[in-house]
Amino acid sequence: MNKMIIIGAGIIGMLTARLLVKAGVSVTIIEQGYAGKESSWAGGGIISPLYPWRYSDPVTRLAQWGQSHYAELLEQIYQTSGIDPEYIQSGLLYLDIEDELEHATLWHKKHHRPFESVSGDRLKEIESGLDFSTFSENKTGWFTDSIAQIRNPRLVRALREDLLKLGVTIEQQTQALSFLSEGDQLKGVLTNKGSFYADQVVLAGGAWSARLLEQCLKTPKIAPVKGQMIVFKAKPDVVSRIVLSKGRYVIPRKDGRVVLGSTLEFSEFDKTTSDTVLEELKQEAYRIIPELRHYPVEKQWAGLRPGSIDGVPYIGEHPQLKNLYINAGHFRNGVVIGLASCQLLVNQLLGQEPIIDPEPYYLNEQRLVDDTQEIDLSMAI
Ligand SMILES: Cc1cc2nc3c(=O)[nH]c(=O)nc-3n(C[C@H](O)[C@H](O)[C@H](O)COP(=O)(O)OP(=O)(O)OC[C@H]3O[C@@H](n4cnc5c(N)ncnc54)[C@H](O)[C@@H]3O)c2cc1C
């Protein structure tokens, strides 16, 4: 039986493990902390890029494949784990996108996605929680009812349970320190708990991926981009849609809690939160849904997104070391694009027909380190 090691038990590592174990591969995941406790736990769980028209085709192709396969996968994981990842098709209402309306409209038309212009009573019907007192009579929003969400902490818990039932070994508190190789062949991974050997290794280390590679290999640019979030302990129906305005979004959860996010901060590997951001996020929440003033903020947290130059993840074999594969750099969209990226990588590992053209995601010379390149935040803000 083929033996594979995956470094990192975030959504990317765990979805990859699931596909591999189901194909009969023996899988061990090495996780430096605890499974599903980093970015994949911290995120908003919107199954769409925030402003999808701002992204390149390679991101769109992964996102669309994921969007059409999530519901089925989540149902399976719910059945086996008994944990509901709370997949809800809440739809997404865009406000304040007049400046890019033409581009947004064309994009939705091209991709056959709903994009309804809503104002007056229809806007109220779509989202009654908005601040109508400050809107002019012709205030317009744009609604796309096909967008869904999941609740991250539940998804990662469900995935972990599912994997354990499927026979995947998850070595927690085990940090990969370096690669064990002979010539240009990878043989395994050296960790703080000893050596692990395998036929192939997948690095799915999220924001930490480059740190491991750069010790001895050419490295794609992946850097942590901190996102701070808050959650209000509100009641059901205070807000019913995901609402996105000026780069800030509210996400209504099934039990009435409302998540508000998020910041984009270059912060190295620091996950501290600040009172200034707490206040700023609260004000943004009140601006979008005034009723939230009446509910307490239950929690504030931060996660580290695996930022890549253009949001296009690196998927494929490392050109310098045979049998080392990477799946990292999903930036703001690891949930929505992660499912397809894992399937694409597994296609390569198992010699299968790829679900989409894998070429744009390869780690070729152009995409390996050029430190002068900056992470582009323009599509993300
Ligand atoms: C605030 C916020 C909001 C977001 N909202 C959304 C959203 O609405 N929709 C969406 O699609 N995406 C969203 N994202 C992005 C998404 O969460 C990430 O892109 C995704 O979680 C990345 O998954 P990952 O598995 O690569 O990384 P992670 O979840 O960070 O997992 C990587 C794992 O690798 C482990 N690891 C790293 N190095 C080592 C090592 N040397 N040895 C052992 N283990 C190691 C880490 O401990 C970690 O557990 C959001 C992110 C944040 C922070």
The ligand as an SDF file (V2000), in Angstrom:
LIG
                    3D

 53 58  0  0  0  0  0  0  0  0999 V2000
  -10.2690   35.7650    9.4880 C   0  0  0  0  0  0  0  0  0  0  0  0
  -10.3000   34.8230    8.3090 C   0  0  0  0  0  0  0  0  0  0  0  0
  -11.4460   34.7450    7.5260 C   0  0  0  0  0  0  0  0  0  0  0  0
  -11.4880   33.8680    6.4310 C   0  0  0  0  0  0  0  0  0  0  0  0
  -12.6490   33.7210    5.7460 N   0  0  0  0  0  0  0  0  0  0  0  0
  -12.7130   32.8460    4.7030 C   0  0  0  0  0  0  0  0  0  0  0  0
  -13.9430   32.6280    4.0140 C   0  0  0  0  0  0  0  0  0  0  0  0
  -14.9830   33.1950    4.3710 O   0  0  0  0  0  0  0  0  0  0  0  0
  -13.9470   31.7510    2.9600 N   0  0  0  0  0  0  0  0  0  0  0  0
  -12.8170   31.0930    2.5600 C   0  0  0  0  0  0  0  0  0  0  0  0
  -12.8680   30.3440    1.5770 O   0  0  0  0  0  0  0  0  0  0  0  0
  -11.6430   31.2670    3.2190 N   0  0  0  0  0  0  0  0  0  0  0  0
  -11.5670   32.1150    4.2820 C   0  0  0  0  0  0  0  0  0  0  0  0
  -10.3890   32.3010    4.9520 N   0  0  0  0  0  0  0  0  0  0  0  0
   -9.1810   31.6510    4.4560 C   0  0  0  0  0  0  0  0  0  0  0  0
   -9.0900   30.1900    4.8510 C   0  0  0  0  0  0  0  0  0  0  0  0
   -9.4670   30.0460    6.1970 O   0  0  0  0  0  0  0  0  0  0  0  0
   -7.6600   29.7030    4.6120 C   0  0  0  0  0  0  0  0  0  0  0  0
   -7.2690   29.9660    3.2890 O   0  0  0  0  0  0  0  0  0  0  0  0
   -7.5560   28.1990    4.8710 C   0  0  0  0  0  0  0  0  0  0  0  0
   -8.0250   27.8940    6.1600 O   0  0  0  0  0  0  0  0  0  0  0  0
   -6.1350   27.6980    4.7140 C   0  0  0  0  0  0  0  0  0  0  0  0
   -6.1150   26.3420    5.0780 O   0  0  0  0  0  0  0  0  0  0  0  0
   -4.7630   25.5910    5.3440 P   0  0  0  0  0  0  0  0  0  0  0  0
   -5.1010   24.1990    5.6820 O   0  0  0  0  0  0  0  0  0  0  0  0
   -3.8220   25.8580    4.2040 O   0  0  0  0  0  0  0  0  0  0  0  0
   -4.1240   26.3770    6.5960 O   0  0  0  0  0  0  0  0  0  0  0  0
   -4.3200   26.1670    8.1790 P   0  0  0  0  0  0  0  0  0  0  0  0
   -5.7130   25.9930    8.5560 O   0  0  0  0  0  0  0  0  0  0  0  0
   -3.5850   27.2980    8.8250 O   0  0  0  0  0  0  0  0  0  0  0  0
   -3.5960   24.8090    8.4500 O   0  0  0  0  0  0  0  0  0  0  0  0
   -2.2130   24.6290    8.3190 C   0  0  0  0  0  0  0  0  0  0  0  0
   -1.7790   23.6770    9.4180 C   0  0  0  0  0  0  0  0  0  0  0  0
   -0.4270   23.2940    9.2010 O   0  0  0  0  0  0  0  0  0  0  0  0
    0.2020   23.1830   10.4470 C   0  0  0  0  0  0  0  0  0  0  0  0
    1.6480   23.2730   10.2380 N   0  0  0  0  0  0  0  0  0  0  0  0
    2.3270   24.2930    9.6640 C   0  0  0  0  0  0  0  0  0  0  0  0
    3.6530   24.0380    9.6450 N   0  0  0  0  0  0  0  0  0  0  0  0
    3.8080   22.8180   10.2220 C   0  0  0  0  0  0  0  0  0  0  0  0
    4.9480   22.0300   10.4920 C   0  0  0  0  0  0  0  0  0  0  0  0
    6.1960   22.4270   10.1990 N   0  0  0  0  0  0  0  0  0  0  0  0
    4.7620   20.8200   11.1000 N   0  0  0  0  0  0  0  0  0  0  0  0
    3.5160   20.3950   11.4270 C   0  0  0  0  0  0  0  0  0  0  0  0
    2.4010   21.1340   11.2000 N   0  0  0  0  0  0  0  0  0  0  0  0
    2.5450   22.3190   10.5930 C   0  0  0  0  0  0  0  0  0  0  0  0
   -0.3810   24.3430   11.2410 C   0  0  0  0  0  0  0  0  0  0  0  0
   -0.2260   24.1770   12.6360 O   0  0  0  0  0  0  0  0  0  0  0  0
   -1.8340   24.3310   10.7800 C   0  0  0  0  0  0  0  0  0  0  0  0
   -2.6600   23.5660   11.6440 O   0  0  0  0  0  0  0  0  0  0  0  0
  -10.3310   33.1070    6.0920 C   0  0  0  0  0  0  0  0  0  0  0  0
   -9.1950   33.1790    6.8970 C   0  0  0  0  0  0  0  0  0  0  0  0
   -9.1830   34.0130    8.0090 C   0  0  0  0  0  0  0  0  0  0  0  0
   -7.9610   34.0340    8.8960 C   0  0  0  0  0  0  0  0  0  0  0  0
  1  2  1  0
  2  3  1  0
  2 52  2  0
  3  4  2  0
  4  5  1  0
  4 50  1  0
  5  6  2  0
  6  7  1  0
  6 13  1  0
  7  8  2  0
  7  9  1  0
  9 10  1  0
 10 11  2  0
 10 12  1  0
 12 13  2  0
 13 14  1  0
 14 15  1  0
 14 50  1  0
 15 16  1  0
 16 17  1  0
 16 18  1  0
 18 19  1  0
 18 20  1  0
 20 21  1  0
 20 22  1  0
 22 23  1  0
 23 24  1  0
 24 25  2  0
 24 26  1  0
 24 27  1  0
 27 28  1  0
 28 29  2  0
 28 30  1  0
 28 31  1  0
 31 32  1  0
 32 33  1  0
 33 34  1  0
 33 48  1  0
 34 35  1  0
 35 36  1  0
 35 46  1  0
 36 37  1  0
 36 45  1  0
 37 38  2  0
 38 39  1  0
 39 40  1  0
 39 45  2  0
 40 41  1  0
 40 42  2  0
 42 43  1  0
 43 44  2  0
 44 45  1  0
 46 47  1  0
 46 48  1  0
 48 49  1  0
 50 51  2  0
 51 52  1  0
 52 53  1  0
M  END
$$$$
